[in-house]
Amino acid sequence: MTVSPVPPEQETAPTSTTVPAAPTMPTGPTGPFATFATFEPQSARVPSQGGSPGIEADVAGAARPCVTELRLAAFAGLRQVSVPLGAVTVLAGASGSGKTRALRAYAALARLGHGTEIGQVFPDPLGCVPQRARPDAQRRRGFRIGCTADGPEGPVRLDVAVQAEPELRIVGERLTSGGVVLLETALLDPSRRTVRATWYTGGASPVTRVPFPGDRLAATLLPLRMAGRTDAERRVLAAAEQLVVALRSVFACDPRPGRMREPVPTGSGRLLGGCDNLADVLWRTRAECAQRHGQLVAALRAGCAGPVADLYARALTDGTVRAVLDRGDGHRTDLARLGSGELRYLALALVLLTGPGVLEVDAAGEVPDAMQTLTVLADGLDRCLDPRQRRELLLLAARMSRRGHVRVVGTVHDATWAAGVEGVSVVHLDPVVDLVP
């Protein structure tokens, strides 16, 4: 018996466009994506201002895979929302508009792209279910998210249906490119821990159907099950690889000034999401890349009070290191004396000027760095920053994104200060109240 992954909620469905499916991969009327027929209504697409999403290319013209759209069909109060993502995207809106939830969904997709088990990605799955979602006869409820990854293979769409109760599992997944369904999974037997995966082969048998585990994203497992003997199989593999590469290099950053003021032991090597070990990372980066360090010092001159000649880490007698500003006149200032805005500005500038080798990011090691783009997720991008600091930080993000190596998605309450900055897209989200009668 085929079951729907996420029971339809008892409400009026909005007018929408239908996701086209390839004739070689039919899906039954009660199949896993029956509730995805209204996944992306045009009326729900959030407009952006001041930029355009697209494929990032380096100076040689080679397209780097990147996520250009985030779709939230039913996720923690957000319904039928499609958010376009440019090189630098600022999500603006009042409290309750879903800015943080959108970043949370993006980060979850990134972890799924790593092949992370679903229980680690969603430790509180019921918090992701829309508040008024009603269970079906089997007492099942869930949520749906997705994204589009652009790159050499063109736009590749991923749609995922997750069952939150009675047990957490991925019950539906669809990978499409050019209107053709390349991969699709369906939960056929709730008593089993597997789903049936179907992918396009184009050979003597037009499709292949095998069981896949229901606790991981099937697209990340395809290279283990597909040889790539036909052109169609190679197309499926290329689309899956583009999606995984676009999702994997994501760094969620929320600097915590209180912890950045403390001395830290050496040896961690890579910057954590809270930037607690910033002094240790400076100990390393100042010696490894003088050019990037010089750019960081120049950024500090624009965003910190007083003169700034240099920034370095000073070793203490107990084996720890503390970050210090050299004022250039014989005076030095410990970072512990800086304000919270200056510390957040410093940490975010360091993140923008470095890469996966310095940040705590599990990038795709089998893909050359020149073909990867780091995406920085910054919730509360302007928190504690004064007008000069937030403007300088945005200009730095735009400048680094033009090289194609860095993309930024940040949230703010009011984005009027970001309007008009070249290369920056502003997306306004309206307040959402998940109270469906």
C-alpha positions in Angstrom: 0.0 0.0 0.0 1.4 3.4 -1.0 1.2 6.0 1.7 1.5 9.8 1.4 4.6 11.1 3.2 3.0 14.1 4.7 -0.8 14.0 5.2 -2.6 16.8 3.5 -3.7 19.4 5.9 -7.4 20.2 6.0 -7.3 23.6 4.5 -7.9 25.2 1.1 -4.9 24.7 -1.2 -3.6 27.8 -3.0 -3.5 28.1 -6.7 -0.2 26.8 -8.0 1.8 25.5 -10.9 2.3 21.7 -11.2 5.8 20.3 -11.1 6.3 18.5 -14.4 7.3 14.9 -14.3 9.0 12.8 -16.9 6.7 10.3 -18.7 9.3 7.6 -18.1 8.9 7.9 -14.3 5.2 7.9 -13.5 4.0 8.6 -10.0 0.7 7.3 -8.7 -2.1 9.6 -7.5 -1.3 8.6 -3.9 2.5 8.4 -4.4 5.1 10.1 -2.2 4.8 13.5 -3.9 1.0 13.7 -4.2 1.2 16.6 -1.7 4.0 18.2 -3.7 1.7 19.0 -6.6 1.2 22.5 -5.1 4.8 22.9 -4.0 5.6 26.3 -5.5 2.7 28.7 -6.4 3.9 31.7 -8.3 2.0 34.0 -6.0 4.0 32.8 -3.0 7.4 33.6 -4.5 9.1 36.3 -2.4 10.4 39.1 -4.5 13.9 40.3 -4.2 15.4 43.8 -4.7 18.8 45.0 -5.7 20.3 41.8 -7.3 19.6 38.7 -9.2 20.4 35.1 -8.3 22.4 33.1 -10.8 25.3 30.9 -11.4 28.6 32.1 -9.9 31.5 31.9 -12.3 35.2 32.4 -11.8 37.5 34.3 -14.2 37.9 31.3 -16.4 34.1 31.1 -16.8 33.6 27.7 -15.1 30.3 27.7 -13.2 30.4 26.8 -9.5 27.4 25.0 -8.1 25.4 27.1 -5.7 21.9 27.2 -4.1 19.8 29.9 -5.9 16.4 29.2 -4.3 15.0 27.9 -1.0 11.5 26.5 -0.9 9.5 26.0 2.2 6.2 24.2 1.4 5.3 23.5 5.0 8.0 24.2 7.6 7.5 25.5 11.1 4.8 27.9 10.2 6.1 28.9 6.7 3.9 27.7 3.9 4.4 27.7 0.1 7.2 30.2 0.4 9.9 30.4 -2.3 13.0 32.6 -1.4 15.4 33.6 -4.3 19.0 33.6 -3.2 21.7 35.8 -4.8 25.4 36.1 -4.2 24.6 38.2 -1.1 21.1 37.9 0.2 19.6 39.9 3.1 16.4 38.5 4.5 14.4 41.3 6.1 11.3 41.3 8.2 9.7 41.8 11.6 9.9 39.2 14.4 7.9 36.2 13.5 8.3 36.6 9.7 10.3 33.4 9.4 13.9 34.7 8.8 15.6 32.4 11.3 13.4 29.5 10.2 14.5 30.0 6.6 18.1 29.8 7.7 17.3 26.8 9.8 15.8 25.0 6.8 18.9 25.9 4.6 21.3 24.6 7.3 19.2 21.4 7.5 19.4 20.8 3.8 23.1 21.4 4.0 23.5 18.7 6.6 21.4 16.3 4.6 23.6 17.0 1.7 26.5 15.8 3.8 24.8 12.5 4.2 24.0 13.2 7.9 21.4 10.9 9.5 18.0 12.5 9.7 17.8 12.3 13.5 20.9 14.4 13.8 19.6 17.0 11.4 16.3 17.4 13.2 16.7 16.8 16.9 13.3 18.4 17.5 11.2 17.3 14.4 7.9 18.2 15.9 9.0 21.8 16.1 9.3 21.8 12.3 5.7 20.7 11.7 3.2 23.5 11.0 1.2 24.1 14.2 -2.2 23.3 12.8 -1.1 20.3 10.7 -3.6 17.5 11.4 -2.5 13.8 11.5 -4.0 11.3 9.1 -5.5 8.0 10.0 -2.1 6.5 10.8 -1.4 9.5 13.0 1.3 10.8 10.8 2.4 14.4 10.4 5.4 16.0 8.8 7.0 18.9 6.8 8.4 19.6 3.3 11.4 21.7 2.2 13.5 22.0 -0.9 16.0 24.0 -2.9 17.4 24.7 -6.4 21.1 24.3 -7.1 22.5 26.0 -10.2 25.7 25.0 -11.9 27.1 23.3 -15.0 24.1 21.0 -15.3 21.6 23.9 -15.1 19.0 24.3 -12.4 18.6 21.1 -10.3 15.6 21.0 -8.0 15.4 19.0 -4.8 12.2 18.4 -2.9 12.1 16.5 0.4 9.2 15.2 2.5 9.9 14.4 6.1 7.6 12.5 8.4 8.0 13.8 12.0 5.6 11.4 13.8 5.0 8.7 14.8 8.7 8.3 13.9 11.2 10.5 12.1 12.1 9.5 8.6 12.5 10.8 5.0 9.5 9.5 3.1 9.7 11.3 -0.2 12.5 12.8 -2.2 12.5 14.2 -5.8 15.4 15.4 -7.9 14.5 17.1 -11.2 16.4 18.8 -13.9 15.0 20.4 -17.1 11.5 19.2 -16.2 12.7 15.6 -16.0 12.4 13.6 -12.8 15.9 12.0 -12.4 15.4 10.5 -8.9 12.4 9.8 -6.8 11.8 7.9 -3.6 8.6 6.7 -2.0 7.6 5.0 1.3 5.7 1.9 0.3 5.6 0.0 3.5 5.6 1.9 6.8 6.8 -1.2 8.7 10.1 -1.1 6.8 13.1 1.2 7.4 13.6 1.7 3.7 12.0 3.6 0.8 11.9 2.6 -2.8 14.3 4.7 -4.9 13.6 5.1 -8.6 16.0 6.7 -11.0 16.2 7.4 -14.7 18.6 5.1 -16.6 17.6 5.4 -20.3 18.9 1.9 -21.2 17.0 -1.3 -21.9 15.2 -0.7 -18.6 14.2 3.0 -18.6 14.2 3.2 -14.8 15.9 1.3 -11.9 14.1 0.6 -8.6 16.0 -0.4 -5.5 15.4 0.0 -1.7 17.3 2.9 0.0 17.6 3.7 3.7 14.9 6.2 4.9 17.2 8.0 7.3 19.5 9.7 4.7 19.1 11.7 1.5 19.1 9.3 -1.4 20.9 11.8 -3.7 24.0 11.5 -1.5 24.0 7.7 -1.9 23.6 7.5 -5.6 27.3 7.2 -6.5 27.4 4.0 -4.4 24.6 2.4 -6.3 24.9 3.7 -9.9 27.8 2.8 -12.3 27.0 5.5 -14.8 27.0 3.2 -17.8 24.5 5.2 -19.9 24.3 8.9 -20.8 21.1 9.0 -18.7 22.8 7.6 -15.7 25.7 10.0 -16.0 23.2 12.8 -16.2 21.6 11.7 -12.9 25.0 11.4 -11.3 26.0 14.8 -12.5 22.8 16.4 -11.2 23.2 14.7 -7.8 26.8 15.8 -7.6 26.0 19.4 -8.4 23.3 19.4 -5.7 25.6 17.9 -3.0 28.5 20.2 -3.8 26.2 23.3 -3.7 24.9 22.2 -0.3 28.0 21.0 1.5 30.1 24.1 1.8 27.9 26.0 4.3 29.1 27.8 7.4 26.5 29.0 9.9 28.1 31.8 11.8 26.8 33.6 14.9 29.8 35.3 16.7 29.5 35.4 20.5 31.5 38.4 21.8 31.5 37.1 25.5 33.4 34.0 24.6 35.7 35.8 22.1 37.1 37.9 24.9 38.6 34.9 26.7 42.1 33.4 26.1 41.9 30.1 24.2 44.3 27.1 23.8 46.1 26.6 20.5 45.6 23.7 18.2 42.0 23.9 17.1 43.0 25.2 13.7 39.6 26.1 12.3 37.1 28.8 13.3 34.0 27.6 15.1 30.5 28.9 14.3 30.5 31.0 17.4 34.0 32.3 16.8 35.0 31.3 20.3 38.5 30.3 19.2 39.2 33.4 17.1 42.5 34.1 18.8 43.8 30.7 17.9 42.7 31.0 14.3 44.5 34.4 14.1 47.6 32.7 15.4 47.5 30.5 12.4 46.2 32.8 9.6 48.6 35.7 10.2 51.5 33.5 9.4 49.9 31.5 6.5 48.4 34.3 4.3 49.9 37.8 4.6 47.7 39.1 1.8 44.4 38.1 3.4 45.6 39.2 6.8 46.4 42.6 5.4 42.8 42.8 4.0 41.5 41.9 7.4 43.5 44.7 9.1 42.2 47.2 6.4 38.6 46.1 7.2 39.2 46.7 10.9 40.4 50.2 10.2 37.1 50.9 8.6 35.0 49.3 11.3 36.8 49.8 14.6 37.2 52.9 16.7 40.7 54.3 16.9 43.8 53.5 14.8 44.5 49.9 13.8 48.0 49.0 12.6 47.9 45.2 13.0 46.0 42.3 14.6 47.7 39.3 16.1 47.5 36.6 18.8 49.8 36.9 21.8 51.0 33.8 23.6 50.4 33.7 27.4 52.4 31.9 30.1 49.7 29.2 30.6 49.9 28.0 27.0 46.8 29.9 25.7 46.7 32.8 23.3 44.8 36.2 23.4 44.0 38.4 20.4 45.5 41.9 20.4 45.1 45.0 18.3 48.3 46.9 17.6 47.4 50.6 17.6 50.6 51.6 15.8 51.8 54.1 18.4 53.3 51.7 20.9 50.0 50.8 22.5 48.1 47.5 22.2 44.5 46.7 23.0 43.3 43.3 24.1 40.2 42.2 22.2 38.6 41.7 25.7 38.4 45.6 25.8 36.5 45.9 22.5 32.8 46.4 22.3 30.4 43.6 21.2 29.8 45.3 17.9 33.5 45.6 17.1 34.0 41.9 18.0 31.2 40.7 15.8 32.4 42.9 13.0 35.9 41.5 13.3 34.7 37.9 13.4 32.3 38.3 10.4 35.1 40.0 8.4 37.5 37.2 9.1 34.9 34.6 7.9 34.4 36.5 4.7 38.1 36.8 4.0 38.9 33.1 4.7 37.6 29.8 3.3 36.7 26.2 4.1 40.3 25.5 5.0 40.1 27.9 7.9 36.5 27.5 8.9 34.8 24.5 10.6 33.3 23.3 7.3 33.3 19.8 5.9 33.7 20.7 2.2 33.7 18.2 -0.6 37.3 17.1 -0.6 37.0 15.3 -4.0 36.1 18.5 -5.7 38.7 21.2 -6.5 38.5 24.3 -4.4 38.1 26.4 -7.6 34.8 24.6 -8.2 33.3 25.2 -4.8 31.5 28.2 -3.2 31.4 28.8 0.5 27.9 30.0 1.7 27.9 31.9 5.0 24.6 31.8 7.0 24.5 34.8 9.5 21.4 35.1 11.6 21.2 38.6 12.9 23.8 40.0 10.5 23.5 43.5 11.8 23.3 42.6 15.5 25.3 45.0 17.7 26.7 46.8 14.7 26.5 50.5 14.2 25.5 52.0 10.8 29.2 52.3 9.7 30.1 48.8 10.6 27.1 47.1 9.0 27.6 49.1 5.8 31.3 48.3 5.6 30.6 44.6 6.3 28.0 44.5 3.5 30.4 46.1 1.1 33.1 43.6 2.0 30.6 40.7 1.5 29.7 42.1 -1.9 33.3 42.5 -2.9 34.2 39.0 -1.9 31.2 37.4 -3.5 32.1 39.0 -6.9 35.1 36.6 -6.9 32.7 33.7 -6.8 34.2 32.0 -3.8 31.8 33.3 -1.1 28.0 33.7 -0.9 26.2 35.2 2.1 22.6 34.8 3.4 22.0 37.0 6.4 18.9 38.2 8.4 18.1 41.7 9.6 15.0 43.4 10.9 15.2 46.5 8.7 17.2 46.4 5.4 16.8 50.0 4.3 20.5 50.5 4.9 21.3 47.6 2.5 19.1 48.8 -0.4 21.0 50.0 -3.4 24.3 48.2 -2.6 25.6 46.6 -5.8 25.5 42.8 -5.8 23.1 42.6 -2.7 19.6 41.2 -2.9 17.1 42.2 -0.3 14.2 39.8 0.3 11.3 40.9 2.5 9.4 38.4 4.5 5.9 39.1 5.9 5.0 38.1 9.4 3.6 34.6 9.5 0.9 33.4 11.9 0.4 29.6 11.6 -3.2 29.6 12.7 -5.3 27.9 10.0 -9.0 27.6 10.9 
